[in-house]
């Protein structure tokens, strides 16, 4: 069961403006990464459902985060069907993210009042997702569907839209400023936030520093609400 209600989850994602996206089959490494992000100011984290027994890793990671990172809102990503969504909701996922929009996933999440953030590649898909109760929609892959210009062009006819950009997001001032000036609510950031060298060497401070710098850039460029 989710620990945080829907409004709290959306507020945290919107306020911080960044959701790290990460998967590792070794739960001990995943714990280190989550802790490093939390120390860097992250308050919403997406663990991705991308490997065998990922649900077991997520379950252990959730139990750890509840104690070690009490304010962290843990969600699950790469969810494409309702059965998988239901499984992770039972393990305590506070939000569900997918690379595509599946109305059946929306129904499962809506029943529990848990945010569902579907992947959308067109204005029509965003509209269909909003009709299904998705407050926040993910444009994915963001760099391939039009980048910041696509986000900016959505805002005129659909100014109520809350958009998460995932894919082609980098932890740099130039990249983040482009996305937030275009009007995204938040960004999802994966591999660029977790350099393999840092993971392999156990340099968790490097990840913390990247999170701190990214959040600073976001605060600098995110329009005041």
URBELMO-V962665 format. One line per field, one symbol per residue. burial: + if it has 24 or more other ideal C-beta (glycine too) atoms within 12 Angstrom, else -. A space follows every 50 residues. Layout:
burial->???
This chain:
burial->-+++-+--++++++++++++++++--+-++++++++++++++++++++++ ---++-++++++-++---+--+++++++++-+-++-+++-++++++++++ ++-+++-+++-+-++++++++-+-++--++-+++++++++-++-++-+-+ ++-+------+++++++++++---++++++-+++++++++++++---++- ---+-+++-++++++-++--++---
